[in-house]
Amino acid sequence: MEKTLFDDLVQSLKEAKDISEGKSNASRYFKITSPDVKAVREQIGLSQREFALMMRVSIRTLQNWEQHRHHPTGPAAALLKIVLTAPDIALKSLRV
């Protein structure tokens, strides 16, 4: 390995250590927020049962999302964003 590449890696590790110990701030910070599931559901006027069926999740999962015990991830989070952005199309496409 080239000396300059090795030195860059060592420097990166030192910076990562300082950040993890709170001695330095990260150069970038990403905060990903989930939509408020209850607000989305209420906005489109569905009951918990209807919304859970539409989302293809259990009512318990939906309740956990609404009470912020868990957060939707992956495809569920993407689908919620679609429902929030284009509720008429989402409802038409996902109706059981």
N, CA and C atoms as a LAMMPS dump frame, in Angstrom:
ITEM: TIMESTEP
0
ITEM: NUMBER OF ATOMS
288
ITEM: BOX BOUNDS ff ff ff
-5.0000000000000000e+02 5.0000000000000000e+02
-5.0000000000000000e+02 5.0000000000000000e+02
-5.0000000000000000e+02 5.0000000000000000e+02
ITEM: ATOMS id mol type element x y z
1 1 1 N 0.854 -1.181 0
2 1 2 C 0 0 0
3 1 3 C 0.894 1.237 0
4 2 1 N 0.487 2.222 -0.761
5 2 2 C 1.262 3.453 -0.832
6 2 3 C 1.218 4.181 0.504
7 3 1 N 2.292 4.836 0.827
8 3 2 C 2.388 5.55 2.106
9 3 3 C 1.309 6.625 2.235
10 4 1 N 1.045 7.373 1.172
11 4 2 C 0.039 8.437 1.27
12 4 3 C -1.356 7.859 1.512
13 5 1 N -1.678 6.741 0.87
14 5 2 C -2.973 6.099 1.084
15 5 3 C -3.083 5.613 2.527
16 6 1 N -2.021 5.005 3.019
17 6 2 C -2.009 4.535 4.403
18 6 3 C -2.187 5.702 5.369
19 7 1 N -1.477 6.792 5.129
20 7 2 C -1.588 7.971 5.996
21 7 3 C -3.011 8.536 5.981
22 8 1 N -3.658 8.537 4.805
23 8 2 C -5.053 9.005 4.706
24 8 3 C -5.988 8.116 5.517
25 9 1 N -5.779 6.817 5.439
26 9 2 C -6.608 5.881 6.209
27 9 3 C -6.424 6.066 7.711
28 10 1 N -5.205 6.238 8.135
29 10 2 C -4.929 6.457 9.56
30 10 3 C -5.597 7.755 10.022
31 11 1 N -5.487 8.802 9.221
32 11 2 C -6.119 10.083 9.561
33 11 3 C -7.632 9.93 9.657
34 12 1 N -8.229 9.184 8.719
35 12 2 C -9.679 8.952 8.743
36 12 3 C -10.099 8.212 10.004
37 13 1 N -9.327 7.244 10.408
38 13 2 C -9.634 6.499 11.636
39 13 3 C -9.534 7.393 12.874
40 14 1 N -8.549 8.26 12.9
41 14 2 C -8.418 9.194 14.02
42 14 3 C -9.619 10.137 14.077
43 15 1 N -10.056 10.633 12.902
44 15 2 C -11.221 11.515 12.855
45 15 3 C -12.479 10.773 13.302
46 16 1 N -12.633 9.525 12.858
47 16 2 C -13.803 8.726 13.259
48 16 3 C -13.819 8.508 14.769
49 17 1 N -12.669 8.265 15.343
50 17 2 C -12.574 8.074 16.79
51 17 3 C -12.964 9.355 17.525
52 18 1 N -12.45 10.492 17.061
53 18 2 C -12.794 11.776 17.688
54 18 3 C -14.294 12.054 17.605
55 19 1 N -14.898 11.739 16.474
56 19 2 C -16.34 11.949 16.315
57 19 3 C -17.116 11.046 17.262
58 20 1 N -16.725 9.766 17.339
59 20 2 C -17.452 8.831 18.202
60 20 3 C -17.302 9.179 19.679
61 21 1 N -16.212 9.821 20.042
62 21 2 C -15.99 10.226 21.436
63 21 3 C -16.527 11.621 21.727
64 22 1 N -17.109 12.275 20.731
65 22 2 C -17.677 13.602 20.919
66 22 3 C -16.665 14.724 20.936
67 23 1 N -15.439 14.454 20.546
68 23 2 C -14.391 15.47 20.526
69 23 3 C -14.443 16.318 19.254
70 24 1 N -15.158 15.815 18.244
71 24 2 C -15.239 16.504 16.964
72 24 3 C -16.629 16.275 16.384
73 25 1 N -17.061 17.183 15.519
74 25 2 C -18.347 17.031 14.858
75 25 3 C -18.168 16.38 13.498
76 26 1 N -19.151 15.594 13.107
77 26 2 C -19.117 14.977 11.785
78 26 3 C -19.294 16.057 10.724
79 27 1 N -18.69 15.845 9.574
80 27 2 C -18.824 16.834 8.503
81 27 3 C -20.205 16.776 7.872
82 28 1 N -20.869 15.618 7.967
83 28 2 C -22.226 15.459 7.452
84 28 3 C -23.074 14.743 8.492
85 29 1 N -24.334 15.12 8.519
86 29 2 C -25.285 14.507 9.448
87 29 3 C -26.602 14.321 8.716
88 30 1 N -27.116 13.119 8.719
89 30 2 C -28.368 12.828 8.041
90 30 3 C -29.42 12.466 9.069
91 31 1 N -30.557 13.107 8.963
92 31 2 C -31.672 12.782 9.835
93 31 3 C -32.83 12.366 8.937
94 32 1 N -33.217 11.12 9.07
95 32 2 C -34.3 10.592 8.267
96 32 3 C -35.52 10.485 9.156
97 33 1 N -36.583 11.148 8.749
98 33 2 C -37.79 11.135 9.561
99 33 3 C -38.87 10.312 8.88
100 34 1 N -39.629 9.633 9.674
101 34 2 C -40.768 8.882 9.173
102 34 3 C -41.987 9.785 9.191
103 35 1 N -42.89 9.589 8.246
104 35 2 C -44.113 10.385 8.298
105 35 3 C -44.937 10.005 9.517
106 36 1 N -45.757 10.916 9.984
107 36 2 C -46.647 10.644 11.11
108 36 3 C -47.763 9.741 10.59
109 37 1 N -47.678 8.471 10.915
110 37 2 C -48.578 7.47 10.358
111 37 3 C -50.032 7.777 10.704
112 38 1 N -50.285 8.164 11.933
113 38 2 C -51.655 8.459 12.347
114 38 3 C -52.215 9.64 11.546
115 39 1 N -51.406 10.66 11.346
116 39 2 C -51.85 11.828 10.589
117 39 3 C -52.144 11.456 9.137
118 40 1 N -51.313 10.596 8.556
119 40 2 C -51.536 10.153 7.185
120 40 3 C -52.85 9.384 7.109
121 41 1 N -53.043 8.467 8.04
122 41 2 C -54.271 7.665 8.052
123 41 3 C -55.503 8.542 8.222
124 42 1 N -55.435 9.475 9.154
125 42 2 C -56.578 10.351 9.394
126 42 3 C -56.838 11.285 8.211
127 43 1 N -55.771 11.699 7.547
128 43 2 C -55.903 12.59 6.391
129 43 3 C -56.705 11.923 5.276
130 44 1 N -56.517 10.615 5.099
131 44 2 C -57.259 9.936 4.026
132 44 3 C -58.565 9.329 4.534
133 45 1 N -58.828 9.45 5.828
134 45 2 C -60.12 9.081 6.372
135 45 3 C -60.391 7.596 6.515
136 46 1 N -59.363 6.828 6.82
137 46 2 C -59.549 5.392 7.011
138 46 3 C -59.424 5.016 8.484
139 47 1 N -60.128 3.956 8.864
140 47 2 C -59.983 3.416 10.218
141 47 3 C -58.648 2.684 10.296
142 48 1 N -58.241 2.34 11.508
143 48 2 C -56.994 1.587 11.652
144 48 3 C -57.08 0.268 10.893
145 49 1 N -58.205 -0.399 10.992
146 49 2 C -58.381 -1.685 10.319
147 49 3 C -58.26 -1.529 8.81
148 50 1 N -58.942 -0.534 8.248
149 50 2 C -58.902 -0.311 6.803
150 50 3 C -57.492 0.054 6.331
151 51 1 N -56.838 0.919 7.091
152 51 2 C -55.492 1.359 6.706
153 51 3 C -54.503 0.208 6.81
154 52 1 N -54.612 -0.602 7.863
155 52 2 C -53.722 -1.756 8.02
156 52 3 C -53.911 -2.733 6.858
157 53 1 N -55.151 -2.965 6.471
158 53 2 C -55.411 -3.848 5.328
159 53 3 C -54.803 -3.279 4.052
160 54 1 N -54.966 -1.984 3.85
161 54 2 C -54.42 -1.345 2.668
162 54 3 C -52.893 -1.439 2.635
163 55 1 N -52.267 -1.243 3.788
164 55 2 C -50.801 -1.276 3.874
165 55 3 C -50.245 -2.701 3.928
166 56 1 N -51.15 -3.675 4.087
167 56 2 C -50.776 -5.092 4.199
168 56 3 C -49.924 -5.358 5.438
169 57 1 N -50.322 -4.719 6.56
170 57 2 C -49.669 -4.954 7.847
171 57 3 C -50.746 -5.288 8.874
172 58 1 N -50.335 -5.834 10.002
173 58 2 C -51.299 -6.131 11.053
174 58 3 C -51.736 -4.83 11.733
175 59 1 N -52.889 -4.892 12.358
176 59 2 C -53.371 -3.722 13.099
177 59 3 C -52.39 -3.388 14.218
178 60 1 N -51.817 -4.396 14.849
179 60 2 C -50.844 -4.187 15.929
180 60 3 C -49.622 -3.421 15.414
181 61 1 N -49.15 -3.777 14.237
182 61 2 C -48.011 -3.056 13.648
183 61 3 C -48.383 -1.601 13.404
184 62 1 N -49.558 -1.386 12.843
185 62 2 C -50.022 -0.02 12.602
186 62 3 C -50.114 0.766 13.906
187 63 1 N -50.652 0.151 14.937
188 63 2 C -50.76 0.821 16.239
189 63 3 C -49.381 1.152 16.799
190 64 1 N -48.436 0.252 16.635
191 64 2 C -47.063 0.532 17.089
192 64 3 C -46.47 1.719 16.349
193 65 1 N -46.741 1.828 15.058
194 65 2 C -46.266 2.978 14.284
195 65 3 C -46.928 4.254 14.768
196 66 1 N -48.24 4.192 14.97
197 66 2 C -48.975 5.394 15.371
198 66 3 C -48.581 5.865 16.761
199 67 1 N -48.207 4.939 17.627
200 67 2 C -47.829 5.303 18.986
201 67 3 C -46.316 5.468 19.131
202 68 1 N -45.619 5.47 18.019
203 68 2 C -44.174 5.727 17.943
204 68 3 C -43.34 4.72 18.737
205 69 1 N -43.858 3.52 18.905
206 69 2 C -43.061 2.451 19.523
207 69 3 C -42.127 1.832 18.499
208 70 1 N -42.566 1.831 17.25
209 70 2 C -41.757 1.372 16.121
210 70 3 C -41.979 2.346 14.974
211 71 1 N -41.094 2.294 13.993
212 71 2 C -41.206 3.183 12.841
213 71 3 C -41.193 2.353 11.565
214 72 1 N -42.021 2.722 10.607
215 72 2 C -42.011 1.982 9.343
216 72 3 C -40.668 2.162 8.638
217 73 1 N -40.219 1.094 8.013
218 73 2 C -38.952 1.135 7.283
219 73 3 C -39.155 0.541 5.901
220 74 1 N -38.175 0.696 5.074
221 74 2 C -38.157 0.074 3.757
222 74 3 C -39.39 0.37 2.93
223 75 1 N -39.976 -0.674 2.339
224 75 2 C -41.13 -0.487 1.462
225 75 3 C -42.322 0.167 2.162
226 76 1 N -42.537 -0.131 3.43
227 76 2 C -43.664 0.473 4.153
228 76 3 C -43.483 1.983 4.263
229 77 1 N -42.275 2.43 4.547
230 77 2 C -42.011 3.868 4.643
231 77 3 C -42.193 4.536 3.277
232 78 1 N -41.738 3.856 2.22
233 78 2 C -41.896 4.403 0.875
234 78 3 C -43.376 4.492 0.508
235 79 1 N -44.13 3.448 0.843
236 79 2 C -45.56 3.451 0.54
237 79 3 C -46.285 4.562 1.305
238 80 1 N -45.906 4.783 2.549
239 80 2 C -46.51 5.868 3.328
240 80 3 C -46.251 7.224 2.674
241 81 1 N -45.048 7.386 2.153
242 81 2 C -44.722 8.647 1.486
243 81 3 C -45.587 8.831 0.244
244 82 1 N -45.83 7.742 -0.482
245 82 2 C -46.701 7.809 -1.66
246 82 3 C -48.125 8.154 -1.24
247 83 1 N -48.617 7.505 -0.176
248 83 2 C -49.967 7.786 0.316
249 83 3 C -50.076 9.252 0.729
250 84 1 N -49.041 9.779 1.357
251 84 2 C -49.039 11.171 1.794
252 84 3 C -49.001 12.134 0.61
253 85 1 N -48.228 11.793 -0.406
254 85 2 C -48.04 12.67 -1.549
255 85 3 C -49.198 12.61 -2.541
256 86 1 N -49.68 11.408 -2.807
257 86 2 C -50.747 11.23 -3.8
258 86 3 C -51.808 10.278 -3.252
259 87 1 N -52.57 10.724 -2.259
260 87 2 C -53.511 9.812 -1.601
261 87 3 C -54.569 9.235 -2.542
262 88 1 N -55.047 10.024 -3.485
263 88 2 C -56.091 9.518 -4.386
264 88 3 C -55.591 8.362 -5.242
265 89 1 N -54.393 8.481 -5.76
266 89 2 C -53.811 7.423 -6.583
267 89 3 C -53.494 6.202 -5.722
268 90 1 N -52.927 6.441 -4.538
269 90 2 C -52.593 5.332 -3.646
270 90 3 C -53.846 4.563 -3.243
271 91 1 N -54.9 5.286 -2.874
272 91 2 C -56.142 4.622 -2.481
273 91 3 C -56.737 3.829 -3.628
274 92 1 N -56.729 4.403 -4.805
275 92 2 C -57.272 3.708 -5.972
276 92 3 C -56.462 2.443 -6.274
277 93 1 N -55.164 2.519 -6.133
278 93 2 C -54.29 1.398 -6.446
279 93 3 C -54.281 0.316 -5.38
280 94 1 N -54.443 0.708 -4.116
281 94 2 C -54.262 -0.234 -3.011
282 94 3 C -55.553 -0.734 -2.377
283 95 1 N -56.691 -0.229 -2.795
284 95 2 C -57.958 -0.644 -2.184
285 95 3 C -58.106 -2.151 -2.225
286 96 1 N -58.523 -2.713 -1.109
287 96 2 C -58.744 -4.168 -1.006
288 96 3 C -60.113 -4.5 -1.523
